[in-house]
Structures are given as C-alpha cells and as structure tokens.
Amino acid sequence: MARERRIEYAGAIYHVMARGDRREDIVLDDDDRRRFEETLREVVEKSGWILYAWVLMTNHYHLALKTPEPNLVKGMTWFQSTWTKRFNARHRLWGHLFGGRYKAIPVEEGSALTRLIHYVHLNPVRAGLTKPSDGLESYPWSSLIDYMKPKRSRRSWVAADRGLIHMDIPDTAAGRRRYFAWIEGLVNKERPEESGVQLGEGQGLNSTLRRGWYFGGEQFREQLIAKLEKLRPEPPAESRRKGYRADQIRDHGIAGAERIIEAAETVLGLDPADWETLPKGDWRKGLVAGLIRDSALVPNGWVAKRLGMGAIGAVSRTIREARELAQRKREVRSQQRKIVKISNPSD
C-alpha cells in the first residue's frame, strides 16, 4: 500500500509518536530507559532539533520538536533504527521493535504547541504511572523535570527554556513554579486518563493527535495543503523505493473523507442522495465536514461540492454551528464519536 508523504520544511514543528510492534514494550528496565534517553540526546544533537518536550512510556514515546532544517525523516530513520539495534543487541533479540511507521503530525506554533507540551508531560498521569500526590515531576523519563530546574541543572539537549519563552513564562524560580501550578491545574483528579486532553469545540486533544493529520487552525491547514500541492513527482524508481505515488496525497485524503461520509450515513440514517436534498447549512453536513477537516487532506471546495453545502465560504460557518450544537447536545456528541469510530476501524 502507498504511504503518506511526510511534510518537511525548515522550522516545522511536529508531534512525533511511535508504539512498539503489536503494542509490545520498547524498554524493559531502567537501563533500557537510560539508553533510550541517550539515543534521543544523540539524534537531537546530530539533527539540530529543538526538543520542547518528550516522554518515554513502556510501549511508546512522544516528542514535541521543531526542525530548523527539513530533516525529520533523516533524523527519525537514524533514531528508530539505532534504538532497535541497541535494544535487540542488549536483549539478544532480532526483528522489528516498532509497529509500522512513526506518526508525525505538523503542529502550529502558538496555542497548539502549548497544548501539545502539556499533553506530552501529562502522559504518565493519564497512564496511571504517577499520581498527583507523588508529584508530577516524580516521573523521571520525561522533560517535565527540566521545566522544574534552573537552566544550569537541566539536560542541555532539552529546550525547556524555549518552551517557557513560548508560553510567556519567565525562566525564574517563580516562573517555573507558575508553570508547575498551571500543569497541575490540568490534572483531572476524578478521571486522570482525561488530564490535559480537552480542546473545546467538543474535541479531545488525544483523539485529534491520534487521528488527525495536523494540529492547528484553519489558516495553518491551508498553508500545509499549499506545501503539499507543491510536491513534484519523483523518478519512478525513487517513488517505488519510498513506497508512495506522486498523486497519493490527494487520493488518500479523498479516500479518508469518503470513509467518514459513509460512516455518517450509517450513524445518521441517511441515503447517499440525501446530501443534495438536505438544506445547505444542515447541522449534519457541518458535523461531517468538521470531521473531514480534522482528519482528511481535502480542500473546502471538495467538501462543499461533495456534501452540497453551496459556497465554499459557508463550510467553516456550518462546521462551527455544528460543533456548537455538539457542545449543547449529548446525542450529537455521541453520533460524532460513532462516526469517528466506524471510519477508523483500526483504532
């Protein structure tokens, strides 16, 4: 099957995540964890990345990073292959360690990056690996401890200073306490697994980062589409080697959008012809258009035509109105979740 092409450009910010093959462990003990951390340090320094946040769990990891040069693929290829070799050599194993390709979602600089840093740091809380009563900073395999320490005591390859600047927090003892209080306030004590994942507009950050292809606003999305549309076909041999076609980007987006539409017809009890007969601003069209926008690489013009929404400019307004309705009505939120689940059978 053809693979999605990575979006690489100078100054790009990503949420990178990878799981163990069959969701098996990628570290087995603290010695592994120290070696993983050392391998991460090496790739950050070799690639010149700005690593805002990282966390190592038992069977997966998360990174929030910026690439001053467009070298994400090169760096990640070295990182994952090197850690696989080191892990296998130590435990006398062979074969794949990670389950398929790593996920790399472009992230908009601004509030999206701030939310991502929080999301990464709260992973151990959501997984039950640390409790608020123990102190969030008690989990050692994360960059959160670097955000708590003065600059002279931090790991030099973790850009905690840049993260604090980005969040407009002074890199002082008082500023760091302020950040810690901020992230503590995101902990859901009744349901720790939901800590730091709510976005507003009825969306969860966890769902968006798992299923979406970008994280940011509409203008950022349009910028990414423009970058993708500038990609040119490669020589046939190179395309076969990398496993994707020049026209795969748009085809993949449309295929994903069609899966969402088909799932919506099942959940909402609609026939394919109903998209043309429903009012242009119908909330069901807005609900489906919003899900397509969050996870499929297709322009608003395609969505407006496919769902019979009229003018392209009406798409964003109809999406906004449908999301407001979902916030007010539990039934609509339930339908939204069902559509997502059916259209993503592998999750």
N, C-alpha and C positions, 0 to 999 in steps of 0.2 A: 504493500500500500504506500502511496506517495505521502511524504511527510511535510508538515508545515514548515515554511521557511522562517528562520529566525529574523527578527527585526533588529539590526545592528546599526548604530550610528554614534558618533562622538557625543559624549555627555548623556547617554541613555541611562535611565535608572530602571532596575529590574527587581522583581520578587522572584527569586530562584528557589525551587524546591525539588527534592528527589527522594523517593522511597526505596527501600530495599526490595529486591526481587521477591515477588509473592508476599510483599509486606514483611519480609523477614528482617532480622536485626542487621544493621550495618556497623555496629560496635557491640562488643561482648563484655568489656570490662573497662575500668578506668584507664588502663594502659592504652587500650584502643582509643579511648576518648582523647587522651593526650596526644597520641599520634595523629588522630584526625585533625585536632586543633593545629598541630604543627604543619600538616599538609595544607590546611586552609591558609595559614600565615604565608606559606611559600607562594601559593598561587596569587594571593593579594599583592604581595611584593613583586612577583615576577610580572604580573599583568598591569600593575599601576592602578588597580581598582581602588575605589573609595568604599570601604565596607561600613555602612551605617549601623547594621545590626546583624546578628547571627544567633542561631540556637541549634544545638545538636540534641535530638531526641534519641530514642532507642532504635527506631527503624527508619528514621528520615531526618532531614535537616531543612532549615530555612535560612536564606540570605536576603538582605536588603542592600543593594550595592549600586554604585554608579561606575560606568566605564568611560573614563576620559577619552579613550581611543575605542574604536569599534572592534573590540577583541573578545567579546563574551564567549563565542563558540570556541575559539582557540584556547582561552583560559579554562573553560569548563571541561573541554576534552582532556586537557592535561590533568585537571583536578580529579575528575571521577576515575579516570584510568589509573592514575597514580595511587589513589586511595584503594582501589580494588586490588592492585598488585600488592600493596603493603599489607592489607588485611589478609589476603589469601596466603601470602608468604608466611606471615606470623602464625596463622592457624592451620597451615598445610592443607589449604583448600584450592579449588580452581573453579573457573567459570564466572558467570555474571554475578555481580553483587547488587547492582541497582536494577529496578524494574523498568526497563524501557528508557526513553529519553527523559532528561530533567525538564521540568516545567520552568519557563522563563517568561514572566508577564511584564511588559513595559508599564512603568508607573509614572504618573505625572508628578513633577516636583511641586510641592505645596502641601495642602491638607492630606492628599492621598499618601504622600511619603510619610507624613507624621503618623497617620493611622497605621501604616504598614510597620513602622518601627515599634509601635505599641503592640501590634498583633504578634510580631516575632517574639518580643520579650515576654508576652503572656502565655506562650505555648506551654511551658511547664505547668502553669496553673490550670489551663484547660485540660491537660492530660492527667492531672492529679499527681504530678511528680513533686510538687511543692505546695505547701499550704500557706495562706496569708499569715497564719500565726507563727510560722517558722521564719518569715521574712522573705519577700520575693527575691531578694538578692542571694538567698541561700543556695540557689541552683547554680553550680559553678560553670556549666557548659553553655554559656550564653554571654552576650555582650552587655547585659544589664549591669553586671558588676563594674564594667568600665565606666558606665554613666554615673556610678556612685562614687568613684575615686577621683582624687585630684590628678591632673594631667601627668605628673611625674611618676605616678604609680600605675598607669594604665598600660595595656599592651599597645605598642606603637602602631600596629597594623589595623587597629580598630578605630574608626573615625568618630569616636564619641563626641569629640569637640565640635566637629562639623554637624553632627546630629543635634547637639544642643543649640548651636547657632541657628540651624534650620528651624527649630521650634521656638526661637526667640527666647531662650533661657540662658541667663548668664552662667558662664563656666566658673562658678564660685561655689563655696560650700553651701551658701543659702540657695543658690540657683539649683544645685543638684538635689537638695532636699525638696525644693519645689517640684522638680521633675518626678522624684520618687512619690511624693504625695499625689501628683497627677495620675501616675500609672496605678497606684494603689486604689484610686477612686474608680478605676475601670474594672476592678475585680468584682464579679457578681458572686457574693458570698452564698446566696441560695442555690445558684446554678453556675458553679465555677467554669463548666465547659463552655459557657457563653461569654466569658470575660473578654472584653475588648473587641467584640466582633460586630456590634450593631453599627449600621451606617446611616440610618434614616431612610426615608422613602420606602420603608418596608423591606429593605435589603439587609442581608448579613454579609459582613466582610469575608467570612470564611467561605461562603458559597461563591461570592464574586471572584475571589482569588483562585478557587479550585476550578471553576467552570469558565470564567471569562477569559478573554484574550488580551485585555488591557485593564488598567485601573486608573481612572481619572475622569475628567469631564468631557463634554461633547467636543469642544474645540481640540482637546488633546487627541481624541479619537480620530477626528478628521485629519489632523496632522500625520498620524500614523498611517492612515489609509493612503495619504498622498505619498508618503515614503515607500509604501509597499507597491504602489502603482508605478513607481519609477524603476523598480527592479526589472532588469532585462533578461531575456532568455540566455542561458549558458550553452556552451557546446554540448551536443548530445552525450558524449562520454562523461563529461563532468556532471551533468544532470542525473545520469543513471547512477554514477558513483554516490552522489549525495542522497539519491532516493526521492527526488521530487521533480515535478514538471514546472515549466515556466508559467502555465496557466492554472496551476493547482491552487494558488492563493484565493482567487475569486471563486473557483469551483467549490473549494472546501467551505467557504463562507456561505454560499447559496445552499449547499447540501445541509449544513447545520441549521440554517434558517428554515428550510423545508421540514426538517425533523421537528422543530418547535411548532410550526404551523400544524403539522399532522397530529402532534400530541395535544395541541389546543382544541382541535376539532373533536378529539375523543373526550377530553375532560369537559368541554363546554357544550357538547351535544350539537355540534354544527356540521353541516354538509359543506364540501369544498365550494359550492356555488354561493354559499351564504356571505362570503366576504364581499361579493359585489352588491348584494342586496341590503346588507346592514347599513345604517347611517355612517357617513364618513368618519364622524367623531365618536363612534360607538366605543364604550369602555373596553369591550373585549378586543377590539383592534388595538387600542392603546396598550392593553396588558401584553398582548403577543408581541407588538412592536418593541416594547421595552425589553422583553426577554431576548429578542433577536439582537437588539442593540448591545446588550450586555455580553453576548457570547458568540456572535457571528460577524464575520468581516464582510458586511454588505453595506452599500450606501443607502441613505434615506430615500433616494429616488426609487430604488428597487423595492424597498419596504412599502412606500406609498402606492406604487403600482400594483404590487402583489396582493395587498390587503384592501385595495380600493379605498384609500384614505384621502384621495384628492391631491391638493397641493403639497409639495414637499415640506413647505414651511409649517404645515399643520401636524406633522408627525411628532415633533418634540412636545407640542402643547397637549396632544392627545395622550402621549405617554405620561406626561406629568399629571394629568387629570386621573388617569387610571391608577397611578401609584398613590395618589391622594385617597382614592376610593379604597384601595387595598389597605391603607392605614386605618380607615374607619370601619371596614367590614371584614370580620374574621373569615367569612365564607370565601371572599375574593382572595384573601391571602392563602387559604387552603387550596383553592384552584390553581393559584400561581405555583405553589410548591409541587402539586401533582404534575403540572405541565413540565416543570424542570426535571422532575424525577423520571418521567416517561421518556423525555427527549434525551436523557443522559443515562441509558441503560447500564453503562459500565461502571457508574459511581456506586 
